[in-house]
């Protein structure tokens, strides 16, 4: 949407009336200017990282349970 407005030339983003004067880069950084496919790829990467973290936690839990079972069996 922002790109459309800029291309149309309807708004001068450096104009003081739009609050863009001065540090334009800082204010532009609040918008995600990536393409739709880039945003989707980033979401998938984030999703994959979260799944790997969950899998890692589950493996740690599995190891801990095995160690507890061995400890309980050893006390008998």
C-alpha positions in Angstrom: 0.0 0.0 0.0 2.8 2.4 0.9 4.7 1.5 -2.3 1.5 2.3 -4.3 1.2 5.7 -2.8 4.8 6.5 -3.3 4.7 5.4 -7.0 1.6 7.5 -7.6 3.5 10.5 -6.2 0.5 11.6 -4.2 2.4 12.0 -1.0 5.9 13.5 -0.4 7.2 11.4 2.5 9.8 14.1 3.3 7.1 16.7 3.8 6.8 18.0 7.4 3.0 17.6 7.2 3.4 13.8 7.1 5.9 13.5 10.0 8.7 12.2 7.8 11.0 15.1 8.0 14.4 14.4 9.5 15.1 10.8 10.2 13.1 9.2 7.4 14.9 5.9 7.6 14.1 5.3 11.3 10.4 5.8 10.6 10.3 3.7 7.4 11.9 0.8 9.4 8.6 0.3 11.3 7.0 -0.9 8.0 7.6 -4.3 6.5 8.6 -3.6 3.0 9.4 -7.2 2.0 7.4 -8.9 -0.7 4.6 -11.2 0.2 6.7 -14.3 -0.7 9.6 -13.0 1.4 7.3 -12.5 4.4 5.9 -16.0 3.9 9.4 -17.5 3.7 10.3 -15.6 6.9 7.2 -17.0 8.6 8.1 -20.5 7.5 11.7 -20.2 8.7 10.4 -18.9 12.1 7.9 -21.8 12.2 10.7 -24.3 11.4 12.9 -22.8 14.2 10.1 -23.1 16.7 9.4 -26.7 15.7 13.1 -27.6 16.1 13.1 -25.9 19.5 10.0 -27.9 20.6 11.5 -31.1 19.3 14.7 -30.4 21.2 12.8 -29.8 24.4 10.8 -33.0 23.9 14.0 -35.0 23.4 15.5 -33.5 26.7 12.3 -34.5 28.5 12.5 -38.0 27.1 16.1 -38.3 28.3 15.2 -37.0 31.7 12.3 -39.5 32.0 14.6 -42.4 30.9 17.2 -41.3 33.6 14.4 -41.2 36.2 13.1 -44.6 35.2 16.6 -46.1 35.5 17.1 -44.4 38.9 13.8 -45.8 40.2 14.7 -49.3 38.8 18.1 -49.1 40.4 16.7 -48.4 43.9 14.7 -51.6 44.0 
